[in-house]
Amino acid sequence: MTNHEIKISFKEYNSVNELSAADQTLCAEAVKAMENSHSPYSKFRVGAALQLKSGEIIHGSNQENVAYPSGLCAERVALFYWGANYPDDPIETMAITAHTDEFKILKPVTSCGSCLQVLAEYEKKQNQPVKIILYCKDGPIWVANGIESFLPFLFFEDRLS
């Protein structure tokens, strides 16, 4: 038997004011993206903002549907829009935030496994990691460089290429 250990690394900030000006702006853009959330069922609004190398910012928000599997998370809305419209302009940073009037969110909201896998695919495609900012307005902010901090066992099969 061989014992393996996986360690993840991320930074935790107590306030958005501790972030760089660019990262503060991207967090504000994620809040702005959240305004277009269509979440009448969960009432859990999520916004994502992508900062591209060119300076372009792409927004995504969760889009629910009464047929629940037909909805889509904010991260994938933004990532698929990027893939369809800016595939040659690398994603440098992604900020994600969430809000609900139902309760106070006190820690960063992490992306679901499907969103993490999609981001992993695009990191591989652009051959560089994406800085991920999980912005909690009323709590800590987590910043990681690359998807492996959130999804250490990425699904890749090079023979499918």
Protein Blocks (a to p, Z undefined) as FASTA:
>chain_A
ZZddddddddddfbfklpcfklmmmmmmmmmmmmmpccfknopacddddddfkopacddd
ddddfblmlpccfklmmmmmmmmmmmmlccfbdcdddddfkbccfbdcdddfklmmmmmm
mmmmnopacddddddfklccdddedjklmmmbacddfklZZ
